[in-house]
Amino acid sequence: MIIQDNLKLGVKASKNATLALVFLVFLKGAVGIYSGSTVLLADAVYTSLEFLPL
């Protein structure tokens, strides 16, 4: 029973981390567009590429 609880906790943590990463990508992209910063836009694209293995 303890192993299943740990697995459920791990799944929840990975979902939360993925949602945080998605939020970070959108935030970087929005700020990059708003400010005209190509560096932030490039970083948003680079960060979004971490989703490819998913």
C-alpha positions as CSV (number, residue, x, y, z in Angstrom):
1,M,0.0,0.0,0.0
2,I,2.8,2.4,0.8
3,I,4.3,1.9,-2.7
4,Q,1.1,2.8,-4.4
5,D,0.8,6.0,-2.3
6,N,4.4,6.9,-3.2
7,L,3.6,6.4,-6.9
8,K,0.5,8.5,-6.7
9,L,2.5,11.3,-5.0
10,G,5.1,11.1,-7.7
11,V,2.5,11.3,-10.5
12,K,1.0,14.4,-8.8
13,A,4.4,16.0,-8.4
14,S,5.2,15.4,-12.1
15,K,1.9,16.9,-13.2
16,N,2.5,20.0,-11.1
17,A,6.0,20.4,-12.5
18,T,4.7,20.1,-16.0
19,L,2.0,22.7,-15.4
20,A,4.6,25.0,-13.9
21,L,6.8,24.6,-16.9
22,V,3.9,25.3,-19.3
23,F,3.1,28.5,-17.3
24,L,6.7,29.5,-17.4
25,V,6.8,29.1,-21.2
26,F,3.7,31.3,-21.7
27,L,4.9,33.9,-19.3
28,K,8.3,34.1,-21.0
29,G,6.7,34.3,-24.4
30,A,4.2,37.0,-23.3
31,V,6.8,39.1,-21.7
32,G,9.2,38.6,-24.6
33,I,6.5,39.8,-27.1
34,Y,5.4,42.7,-24.9
35,S,8.9,44.0,-24.3
36,G,10.2,43.1,-27.7
37,S,13.0,41.0,-26.2
38,T,14.2,38.3,-28.7
39,V,16.2,36.7,-25.9
40,L,13.1,36.0,-23.9
41,L,11.3,34.7,-26.9
42,A,14.2,32.4,-27.8
43,D,14.3,31.2,-24.2
44,A,10.5,30.5,-24.3
45,V,11.0,28.4,-27.5
46,Y,14.0,26.6,-26.0
47,T,12.0,25.8,-22.8
48,S,9.0,24.6,-24.8
49,L,11.3,22.1,-26.6
50,E,11.6,20.2,-23.3
51,F,8.0,19.0,-24.0
52,L,9.1,17.0,-27.1
53,P,10.0,13.8,-25.2
54,L,6.5,13.9,-23.5
